[in-house]
Amino acid sequence: MPHDEHDSMMTSPKILISLSSFGAAEVRRHGQLWFARLCHAAGADGVEVRGELLTDAAAELAALARAARELSLNMVYSSPEGIWSADGTLDLPALDRALLAVERLGARRLKMSIGAFGLRSMATLAMLKERLHACSVELVIENDQTPAAGTLAAMQDFFSAAGECGLFLGMTFDMGNWHWVGECPLQAAVALAPQVRYVHCKGVQRQPQRWIAVPLAESSAPWRAVLNALPADVPRAIEYPLAGGDLLAVTRREIIALRGVAAGDAARAGARA
């Protein structure tokens, strides 16, 4: 599988921004291309394009692909659809839509959740393996905010079953989503670190009825310990609200802060190696 974004243990990993960080309404108003250019100007190494925020997918993805080439931006495509349907069958139309989007974007990494993967899904792993073998896309599985596709047990069961089938997939580790399913992100980080190829950096705070995503510096969770438990050389994406009167300055500040943390983690990892 391609690992173009991976750096050596001695260098700081790539810093990306999930374009959902700017808010759905704003992204739909300006378009993801506008925000991708803003991220580049702010110093990001790449962006995560969000399928759920595309309004004219074919045109937008083509424009984003041109911008990626022009600006040397790393691109990740995030599909809002799960790989397995509610009845446990492989959702081939959803997978094919995602693979087509990745192709149009010129990305090499696709992020999806497992959806409703379960016992009935085991027989379809070979089909998924065949589909992925036919393309040059790296599929990374994200822990989402659902019990079926976001708990440590669900992730471990899936990776174990896939491995037995000879399908070795990496993981997008979302630091914040564990709170939505009532689990410990640090425990998950320690258990799943060998699978992690990409990290969603997200702080959290608890409100009376729900969890909300916040910048890392405002998080009530031990985010530094979680990052320390994860591979130091994989790309990290900001996925928390970015807003303010000077959006470019806000975005630049958060990139610099995360890059500093990532560089420190990489240096510690290098010293241990």
N, C-alpha and C positions, 0 to 999 in steps of 0.2 A: 504494500500500500504506500502511496506517496506521502511523504512527510516534509513537503517543501518548506513549511513554516517553522520547522524545528530548528533551533539553534544548538550550538554545542553547550555543554554544561557550564562553560566559563563565560558565556555571554548572556545578555538579558533577552528574554523571549519577546516575541512580537506582541504589540498592544493593539487590539482591535476595539471597535465600538459596535455594539448591536444597535442598529438604527431604530429599534423600538424604544431606545432610551430617551428619545426626543418627544415621545408622546404620539399616540396614534393619530390624533386630529391634526397636529402640526405636520407630521410626516406625510399624511395624505394631502395636506394643503400645498406643501412645497415640493413633495416628491422625494424619493430616496436618493436620486442623483444629487439634488441640492445639498442634502445632508452628508452624502459621501464626500463631496468636495469640501464641505466645512470640516469634516473629520480630518481630511488630508491636510488642510491648512492649519489645523490645530496640532498636527504632529503624529496622528495615528498611522500605524503601519497597514491598517486594513479596516474593513467593515464587514458586518454580518447583515446581509440583505434578508428582509423578512417577507416571506410569501404572503402573509395575511395583510400586509400593508401595500401590496401592489394593486394599482387600479387598472392599468393597461400592461399586463405582464410582459407580453412579447416586446413592446416598444421600450418599456422601462429597463428590462433586462439587457436588451441590446445596447442602450445608452450607457448603462452601468458597466457593461463589458468594455466599451470604448474608453470610458473614464479610467477603468482599472489598468488598461494597457498604457494609457497616456500618463497616469500618475504613479504607476508601479504600486498599485494598492492590492494587498491580499484580499481575497473575497471568500466568504463562507455563505452558503445559502441555507436558510432555515425554513423548513417546511412546517406549516401548522398542523399537518395531518399525521396521524399515527400509522405505523407500518402494518399493524394488524387490526382488523375490524372488530366490532363489538362481539361478533360470533366466533372470533379466534382465527378467521381465515386471513391469509395474506392479502392486503389491499393493493393489488397490482396497479389499478388505475392511479391510486395516490402515489405509489412508488414511481410509476412512470412519469407522472406530472412533475414530481420533484427532480427526477433525473433529467428531464427535458429542460427544466428551469436552470439546473446547474450547467448544462451544456450551453444554453443561451448566454448565461452569465460568464462562462469561461472560468468557473470556479473549479477547485479540485476537492473541496470538502463540503459534504452535505450533512446537515444536522436534522435528526428526526427523533421522535419518541417511539417506544415499542407499541404504544396503543394498548390493545387488549390481548397481548401475547399470553398464551396459557398452554395447558396440556394439549389442546386440540391444534395448537400452532406448530408443534414440533415437526410434523411431517413436511411443513412448508419451508423449513430452514434451507433445505437443499435448493429450492427454487430461488430463494433470495440470494444465496451464494452464487448461483449460476447467473442471475441478473447482474450482480455487482462485478462478477468476473469479466463480463462482456464490456465493461466501461472502465474508465480510469478515475473513478470517483471514490474518495474515502468517505464512507458512512460512519459518522460518530453518533452514538446513542446518548440522548439526554435524559436525565432524570427530570420528569415534569412534576406537576403539582397534584397528581392523581395517585390513589393507592395502587392502581394496576400497573402504573409505569413510573412511579416515583419513589418507591420505598427501597431500602437497601436489599431486602429479601427479593423483591421483584428484579432488581438489577443483577444480583448475584445468580439467581435462577436462570435469567436470560443468557448472561455471558457464559455460564457453565454449559447450557444446552447448545448454544451456538458453537462453542469450542469443541464439544464432542462431535459436532457435524463438520468440523474443519473450517468453520467460519470465524475468523478472528477479527473482531471489531473493536475499535477504540470507543472512548466515552467522552461526551461533553459533560463535565462536572459542574452543575449549577449549585453554587454555594448556598444560595438562599432558599431554593425550592424544598429542601429537606424540612424546613420549618412548617411548610404548608401541610405536610403529611405527618407532622408530629415526631420527626426523627432527628437524631443528632448528626449535624454535618461533619463534625470531627471524626466520629466513629465511622461514618461512611467514607470519608477521605482516606483514613488509614486502610480500610478494607478494599477500596476500589482503586487506589493509587496506580497499580500496575496497568489498569485499563485506560487511564486518563490521557487524552491527547489534546484537550482543549478545555479551558476553564471559563465559566461565566462568573465574573466577579460581581457580587450583589450583597449589599448590606441589608439588614432587616430590622424593623421595629414592630413591636406588638401594639396594636390598637385594640379597643374594647372587643370588637367583633372579628378582627382579622389581622393578618400580617400584611405589612406593606414593605416595598423595596425602597431602600434609601442609599445614599452614598456610603462607602465603606467607613469613612471617618465618623459617621453618625450611627453606625450599626450597634445594636445591643448584643450581637453575637461575636464569638471569638474568631473573627475572620483571619487574623494573622496566623493563628495556630492551624487553621484549616489550610491556608496557602502553604505553610511550612510542611504540611503532611503530603502535599501533592507534588508531582514532578515539577522541577524548577525550569525546565527547558521548553515547556509547551506554551502555545499562544494563550494569552489572557484577554478576555473581552469585557469591557465595561457594559453592564446591563442593569443600570439603575437610572433614575430620572436625572436628566441633564436639562436644566432650565435656568433662565435668567435674562436680564436686560442685555448683557453682552454674552451671547451664547458661545461665540468663538473663544472668549477668554475663559468661560466656565469649562468648556470642553478641554481646552489646553491645560488648565490647572489640574483637572482630574487625570488626564493622560500622564502628565509629569509626575503626579503623586503615585500612580500605579506603576509607572516605569521605575520609579525609585525603589518601591517595595520589591518589584520583580528582580531588579538588578541585585538587591541585597540577598534575596533568596537564591539567585543563581550563583552568587559569590560563595555563599555558605555551602551550597551543594558542591561546588567545585573544590572547596577546601576539604570536604568529606571524601571526595572521590579518590 
